[in-house]
Amino acid sequence: MNTANLLGKHAEDLIYTSTYFARNERGEYFMVVSNQDRALFFKHGEQTSVAIALGVDYNAP
């Protein structure tokens, strides 16, 4: 069964996003978010939020 069958008439309303985390040499995290329209935005990530999102892959500054 494919996703369109599971979601029925709402399948065309889905919006796909990808979120990437980047860390600079000072230990600051930034989120890079893109969507299916290829729109990008960058956002400075708060350490607590990034720690939750990355789990065991988080490196404290």
C-alpha positions in Angstrom: 0.0 0.0 0.0 1.4 3.4 -0.9 1.3 6.6 1.0 -1.4 8.2 -1.3 -3.7 5.3 -0.5 -3.2 5.6 3.2 -3.8 9.4 3.2 -6.6 9.4 0.7 -7.6 12.8 -0.6 -5.1 14.6 1.6 -2.0 13.2 -0.1 -1.7 16.2 -2.4 -1.6 18.5 0.7 1.7 17.0 2.1 4.6 19.4 2.4 8.1 17.8 2.6 10.9 19.5 4.5 14.5 18.6 5.3 16.3 19.9 8.2 20.1 19.9 8.5 22.2 20.9 11.5 25.6 22.5 11.0 28.1 23.4 13.8 30.8 26.1 13.6 34.2 26.2 15.3 32.7 28.0 18.3 30.2 25.3 18.9 27.2 27.2 17.7 24.5 25.2 15.8 22.6 26.4 12.8 19.6 24.8 11.2 19.2 24.7 7.4 15.7 23.9 6.4 14.5 23.3 2.9 11.1 22.3 1.5 9.8 20.8 -1.7 9.7 24.2 -3.4 13.5 24.4 -2.7 13.0 27.4 -0.4 15.9 27.6 2.1 16.2 29.3 5.4 18.9 29.4 8.1 18.3 29.7 11.8 20.6 29.9 14.8 19.8 26.9 16.9 19.5 27.1 20.7 21.7 24.6 22.5 18.8 22.9 24.4 16.6 22.5 21.3 19.5 21.2 19.2 20.5 18.8 22.0 16.9 17.3 21.9 16.8 17.1 18.1 20.3 15.5 17.8 20.2 13.3 20.8 23.4 11.2 21.1 24.9 13.1 18.2 24.9 16.4 20.0 28.3 17.9 20.9 28.2 20.5 23.7 30.3 23.7 23.1 
